[in-house]
Amino acid sequence: MNRHLEPIDDVIRAAGLRRTTPRALVLRTLRSTRGHLTASEIFDQIEDERPAEPIAVSTVYRALEAL
């Protein structure tokens, strides 16, 4: 199956990871964007879309490393 079409939770679990909101947000942001993004760009997009659920840029880096 194309991993881009798999549900986000399934992709995270398939990587052997626990599903967390920051990981799901990072993966959703990556999937919704064509091309390459830096960790700062991912952070900015998440912050713009979800200001009520703030995450730190270091959390984005850790999520990218884990995924």
Secondary structure, DSSP 8 states (H G I E B T S, - for coil): --TTTS-HHHHHHHTT----HHHHHHHHHHHTSSS---HHHHHHHHHHH-TTS---HHHHHHHHHH-
